[in-house]
Amino acid sequence: MSLVTTRRTNTVRTPAGTVPAAALLIPTATACNSDDKDKTSAPAATAKAGDNTPPAGTTKPKTGTPPATAPKGGSSGGGKTLVDGSTAQIENLGAQRYRAKIVNGGQVLATLETDDKDAGLDANGMFVVLSMDGTIHSWMGGEHTGPGTFQLPGGWTAEVTKVGELRFRARILGNGGADYGTLEANQHDAGAVANGIYIVLSAGGEISAHE
């Protein structure tokens, strides 16, 4: 996925479960559930009275449909194949809330759900982020085991500390050490999207990021 290279400090958003800082992570765009009409206007043409056949050169407007990863509220989207061959079945729960069931061989292996923040999962080495716009991204590899300070894609730096049993915290730092927010895994894995970079922090202290 392409990286958004321009970072703004006046329009910002923190990773999941964070405490806002002076400058925080820039949000991704939110998918819209309403249908959009094709804005291409039909060329003017004249039809004979009583003739239901569209005049030559006339284009019938098309109705747009939501992406499969962002179905209308209460419905399930088409499954998306993840990097390990399993399938993510995504359901729109409304108000930027989505649920993704990870299915393999007809069996539900894990469930992610957004609730005013992105969701993340470390599934035995496959990392998954479900965003608040209903999109899902998966990858394998690139993990670091905390505590420690690690370089992430996109120019980010993560300072991972252990704050309790199955509880780790990652400060996400930008250029010059600027603090862009905090990602916290407390008994459950956490995920976030930072300028087009997907980040997962597990409750076991592993952190991985992917473009």
C-alpha positions as CSV (number, residue, x, y, z in Angstrom):
1,M,0.0,0.0,0.0
2,S,1.3,3.4,-0.9
3,L,2.5,5.6,2.0
4,V,1.0,9.0,2.6
5,T,4.2,11.1,2.7
6,T,2.7,14.4,3.9
7,R,2.1,14.4,7.6
8,R,0.0,17.1,9.3
9,T,0.2,18.1,12.9
10,N,-3.1,20.0,13.0
11,T,-5.5,17.1,11.9
12,V,-4.6,14.0,13.8
13,R,-5.8,10.7,15.3
14,T,-4.2,8.4,17.8
15,P,-3.7,4.6,17.6
16,A,-6.1,2.3,19.4
17,G,-6.4,2.8,23.1
18,T,-4.2,5.8,23.3
19,V,-3.7,8.9,25.4
20,P,-3.7,12.0,23.0
21,A,-0.4,13.8,22.7
22,A,0.5,17.2,21.1
23,A,0.6,15.5,17.7
24,L,-1.0,12.2,17.0
25,L,-1.4,9.7,14.2
26,I,-3.2,11.0,11.0
27,P,-6.5,9.1,10.4
28,T,-7.4,7.2,7.3
29,A,-10.4,8.1,5.3
30,T,-13.7,6.7,6.5
31,A,-15.8,4.7,4.1
32,C,-19.2,6.1,3.3
33,N,-22.1,3.7,3.3
34,S,-24.5,5.7,1.1
35,D,-24.7,5.0,-2.6
36,D,-23.2,7.6,-5.1
37,K,-24.7,8.3,-8.5
38,D,-22.6,8.3,-11.6
39,K,-22.0,12.0,-12.2
40,T,-21.5,11.5,-16.0
41,S,-24.3,13.3,-17.7
42,A,-26.0,11.8,-20.8
43,P,-25.6,13.8,-24.0
44,A,-28.7,15.6,-25.2
45,A,-30.9,13.5,-27.6
46,T,-34.4,13.5,-28.8
47,A,-36.7,10.4,-28.8
48,K,-39.9,9.9,-30.8
49,A,-43.1,10.1,-28.8
50,G,-44.1,6.7,-27.4
51,D,-40.6,5.2,-28.2
52,N,-39.1,3.6,-25.0
53,T,-35.8,2.9,-26.6
54,P,-33.1,5.2,-25.3
55,P,-31.8,7.6,-28.0
56,A,-28.5,6.7,-29.7
57,G,-25.5,7.8,-27.6
58,T,-27.5,8.1,-24.4
59,T,-25.9,6.7,-21.3
60,K,-28.1,5.3,-18.5
61,P,-26.9,6.5,-15.1
62,K,-25.4,3.7,-12.9
63,T,-25.9,3.2,-9.2
64,G,-22.7,2.8,-7.2
65,T,-22.4,0.0,-4.7
66,P,-20.4,-0.1,-1.4
67,P,-17.1,-2.0,-1.4
68,A,-17.2,-5.6,-0.3
69,T,-15.2,-4.7,2.8
70,A,-17.8,-2.0,3.9
71,P,-21.3,-3.5,3.5
72,K,-24.4,-1.7,4.7
73,G,-25.3,-2.0,8.4
74,G,-26.3,-5.5,9.5
75,S,-25.0,-7.2,6.4
76,S,-21.9,-9.3,5.7
77,G,-19.4,-8.4,3.0
78,G,-17.8,-10.8,0.6
79,G,-15.0,-12.7,2.2
80,K,-11.5,-11.5,1.7
81,T,-8.6,-13.9,1.5
82,L,-5.8,-13.2,4.0
83,V,-2.1,-13.8,3.5
84,D,-2.2,-17.3,5.2
85,G,-5.1,-18.4,3.0
86,S,-7.8,-18.0,5.6
87,T,-10.9,-15.8,4.9
88,A,-12.1,-12.6,6.7
89,Q,-15.9,-12.2,6.7
90,I,-16.6,-8.6,7.5
91,E,-19.9,-7.2,8.9
92,N,-20.9,-3.6,9.3
93,L,-22.4,-3.0,12.7
94,G,-23.0,0.7,12.1
95,A,-21.4,4.0,13.3
96,Q,-17.8,3.0,12.2
97,R,-18.1,-0.3,13.9
98,Y,-17.1,-3.4,12.0
99,R,-16.6,-7.1,12.9
100,A,-14.3,-9.5,11.0
101,K,-14.4,-13.2,11.5
102,I,-11.3,-15.1,10.5
103,V,-12.4,-18.4,9.0
104,N,-10.4,-21.4,7.8
105,G,-11.9,-24.7,6.8
106,G,-15.3,-23.5,7.9
107,Q,-14.1,-22.9,11.4
108,V,-14.0,-19.4,13.0
109,L,-10.5,-19.0,14.3
110,A,-10.6,-15.4,15.7
111,T,-12.8,-12.3,15.7
112,L,-11.8,-8.7,15.5
113,E,-14.1,-5.8,16.2
114,T,-13.6,-2.0,15.9
115,D,-15.2,0.3,18.4
116,D,-14.1,3.9,17.9
117,K,-10.6,2.6,17.2
118,D,-8.9,0.2,14.8
119,A,-8.5,-3.5,15.9
120,G,-5.4,-5.7,15.6
121,L,-4.5,-9.3,15.9
122,D,-1.4,-11.5,16.0
123,A,-2.6,-14.8,14.8
124,N,0.4,-17.1,15.2
125,G,2.7,-14.9,13.1
126,M,0.0,-13.5,10.8
127,F,-0.7,-9.9,11.7
128,V,-4.1,-8.4,10.9
129,V,-5.5,-4.9,11.2
130,L,-9.2,-4.1,10.8
131,S,-9.7,-0.4,10.3
132,M,-12.7,1.8,11.3
133,D,-13.6,2.1,7.6
134,G,-14.1,-1.6,7.3
135,T,-11.0,-2.4,5.4
136,I,-8.7,-5.3,6.5
137,H,-5.0,-5.8,5.9
138,S,-2.8,-8.8,6.7
139,W,0.9,-9.6,6.5
140,M,3.5,-12.0,7.9
141,G,6.9,-11.3,9.4
142,G,8.7,-8.1,10.5
143,E,8.0,-8.6,14.1
144,H,10.1,-7.4,17.0
145,T,9.8,-8.6,20.6
146,G,9.6,-6.0,23.3
147,P,10.6,-4.4,25.6
148,G,12.9,-2.3,23.4
149,T,13.0,0.4,20.7
150,F,12.4,-0.6,17.1
151,Q,12.3,1.0,13.7
152,L,9.1,0.5,11.8
153,P,8.2,1.1,8.1
154,G,7.2,4.7,7.2
155,G,9.9,6.3,9.3
156,W,8.1,5.4,12.6
157,T,9.9,4.3,15.8
158,A,8.2,2.2,18.4
159,E,9.3,2.3,22.1
160,V,7.8,-0.8,23.6
161,T,7.6,-1.2,27.4
162,K,6.0,-3.9,29.6
163,V,3.5,-2.4,32.1
164,G,2.0,-5.5,33.5
165,E,1.1,-9.2,32.9
166,L,0.1,-9.5,29.2
167,R,0.1,-5.8,29.0
168,F,2.5,-3.8,26.8
169,R,2.6,-0.2,25.6
170,A,4.2,1.2,22.4
171,R,5.0,4.9,22.0
172,I,4.9,5.7,18.3
173,L,7.6,8.3,17.5
174,G,8.1,10.3,14.3
175,N,10.9,12.4,12.9
176,G,13.0,14.0,15.6
177,G,11.5,11.8,18.3
178,A,8.1,13.6,18.2
179,D,5.5,11.6,20.1
180,Y,2.6,10.7,17.8
181,G,0.6,8.6,20.3
182,T,0.5,5.4,22.2
183,L,-0.7,1.9,21.3
184,E,-1.6,-0.4,24.2
185,A,-2.3,-4.1,24.4
186,N,-4.0,-5.0,27.6
187,Q,-4.8,-8.8,27.7
188,H,-5.8,-8.4,24.0
189,D,-3.8,-7.5,20.9
190,A,-4.1,-3.9,19.5
191,G,-3.8,-2.4,16.1
192,A,-3.7,1.0,14.4
193,V,-3.2,2.7,11.0
194,A,-0.6,5.5,11.0
195,N,-0.3,7.4,7.7
196,G,-0.9,4.2,5.6
197,I,1.3,2.0,7.8
198,Y,-0.5,-0.8,9.6
199,I,0.8,-1.6,13.1
200,V,0.0,-4.5,15.5
201,L,1.1,-4.8,19.1
202,S,0.4,-8.1,20.8
203,A,-0.4,-8.8,24.4
204,G,2.9,-10.8,24.5
205,G,5.0,-7.7,23.5
206,E,5.5,-8.4,19.8
207,I,5.1,-5.5,17.5
208,S,5.1,-5.5,13.7
209,A,4.2,-3.0,11.0
210,H,3.5,-3.2,7.2
211,E,2.9,-0.8,4.4
